[in-house]
Amino acid sequence: MTKTIDLKSSDHFPLSAKQKDWLNKASEFASQVSVDSIIEADQNNIFPYPLFEKACQAGFGSLPFKPGYGGQDGDYVSFALVNEVMARKSIPIMSSLGVHVLCQEPIYSFGTLSQKEKYLIPSACGKFLGAFGLTEPMAGSDTANIQTQAKPVDNGYLLNGSKVFITSGASAHYYIVMARLNINTAESAPKDTITAFIVDSHSNGLSIGQKFDMLGMRGYSTCELVFSDCFVPVNNLLGLPYQGRKVALSALAKGRITIASQAVGWAYGALDAVNAYFNRHPQSLKKSHYEQIGKLVSLSLSAKVKTLEAARLVDSGNLSVKDSSIAKWHATDIAMQIASEAMNIIGLHSQDKQLLLEKIYRDAKAGQIYEGTNQIQRMLVGKYLNSPSI
Ligand SMILES: Cc1cc2nc3c(=O)[nH]c(=O)nc-3n(C[C@H](O)[C@H](O)[C@H](O)COP(=O)(O)OP(=O)(O)OC[C@H]3O[C@@H](n4cnc5c(N)ncnc54)[C@H](O)[C@@H]3O)c2cc1C
């Protein structure tokens, strides 16, 4: 009986030379990050900014964008592969990298020339880090309930309200913030007044509130943002007034593919832990384990197929909100299941931090919740199937 499970054999996807290059580059990057440093960032709950900067300098922070503002002219399949590799070791910049790209998306699509120059060029090299401010205490799944207000004043807007659970919040240089534009002409305002703004981290009236000490996704400076008459210059309106939902959704649909690819990485990372354990304890490997583990390998593969399919749709110009949602809930549920079953297989030793399995287990739980819970994703897909035009 062989003592290890061959995880590579299931990884044969047709990739272009450029996609393979990104995959190799990410593998090289990940191999240089020590397990001890990953455990340290997790335990101390501190964001390792220098590592993030290094990842951006390797091109990962602007990978899927066209050249011109620092984009690397890569694609979403490549970005998915990079995220998978990072998540396989639960490298503690993975989530910030995903959000960083999520924040640049709407600036590429809706930003003015000066916004592109100001925010995208420093984002590409990692001098700037972006964070995404959507969730509020009373507006998580129900984004229609956003309460943060933006009131027009001379040359800009005053923002009041708060955002919670903001990944990279305490380390970011700018935020994409969704707020209700209160123009005070009730008769002409549409029902949905949500509008997107770019808010600089040093803006007057913006402060960091609670810092969250979470079960999973630790070390990402996740915090509350508090806006108290926070002045945002008129030039920092992103897109048109009342276009906020469109701005947010265009980014989130791609972001969900990023989460799905992280989940594929967690699934394979959990299997790596099983492999490592049986390498160290070959006497514990029983015949029955092969069937059990084989099932988990095929589940990982199905998550990967769905994820790369969704990424390929983006790359062919056919972004599908439905397929992004399916990839997100399918892959994150599978990652959670595999992390849990890997723990059952390994038993007591699964708590060994060096295996990274207990960290993957905690991160995978967060993956089921953020960027829209899996329950909500299933509802969205159900609605779409009943009415494909939405
Ligand atoms: C690690 C982490 C990082 C995050 N980073 C960010 C970030 O960078 N930026 C940001 O804006 N937000 C961020 N979030 C917030 C995240 O997007 C929200 O947690 C998520 O949208 C769910 O909102 P909620 O937690 O308020 O749950 P709720 O909306 O209160 O939902 C609670 C439960 O009720 C269910 N539910 C809610 N409504 C319905 C319904 N209509 N029908 C059926 N079931 C329903 C949900 O599925 C869920 O199971 C982060 C969260 C986490 C955990």
The ligand as a Gaussian input file, in Angstrom:
#p B3LYP/6-31G(d) Opt

LIG

0 1
 C      -13.961000      37.107000       8.005000
 C      -14.940000      38.105000       7.494000
 C      -14.493000      39.148000       6.685000
 C      -15.394000      40.091000       6.196000
 N      -14.935000      41.133000       5.425000
 C      -15.807000      42.085000       4.972000
 C      -15.342000      43.208000       4.203000
 O      -14.155000      43.329000       3.901000
 N      -16.249000      44.144000       3.815000
 C      -17.570000      44.052000       4.126000
 O      -18.337000      44.931000       3.740000
 N      -18.049000      42.996000       4.857000
 C      -17.202000      42.023000       5.285000
 N      -17.654000      40.946000       6.038000
 C      -19.068000      40.880000       6.355000
 C      -19.802000      39.784000       5.567000
 O      -19.883000      40.078000       4.219000
 C      -21.152000      39.572000       6.268000
 O      -20.859000      38.896000       7.472000
 C      -22.121000      38.747000       5.439000
 O      -22.581000      39.480000       4.344000
 C      -23.313000      38.268000       6.263000
 O      -23.894000      39.312000       6.965000
 P      -24.208000      39.159000       8.540000
 O      -22.979000      38.621000       9.193000
 O      -24.719000      40.482000       9.018000
 O      -25.296000      38.057000       8.639000
 P      -26.878000      38.242000       8.535000
 O      -27.236000      38.971000       7.301000
 O      -27.366000      38.806000       9.832000
 O      -27.333000      36.750000       8.403000
 C      -27.356000      35.833000       9.494000
 C      -27.916000      34.522000       9.014000
 O      -29.231000      34.690000       8.493000
 C      -29.292000      34.249000       7.144000
 N      -30.177000      35.139000       6.404000
 C      -30.097000      36.489000       6.351000
 N      -31.073000      36.970000       5.566000
 C      -31.768000      35.919000       5.101000
 C      -32.892000      35.757000       4.239000
 N      -33.501000      36.808000       3.657000
 N      -33.344000      34.495000       4.000000
 C      -32.731000      33.427000       4.540000
 N      -31.663000      33.506000       5.371000
 C      -31.181000      34.727000       5.645000
 C      -27.863000      34.300000       6.628000
 O      -27.652000      33.394000       5.570000
 C      -27.098000      33.919000       7.864000
 O      -27.085000      32.513000       7.985000
 C      -16.776000      39.994000       6.527000
 C      -17.205000      38.925000       7.330000
 C      -16.320000      37.990000       7.806000
 C      -16.830000      36.853000       8.644000

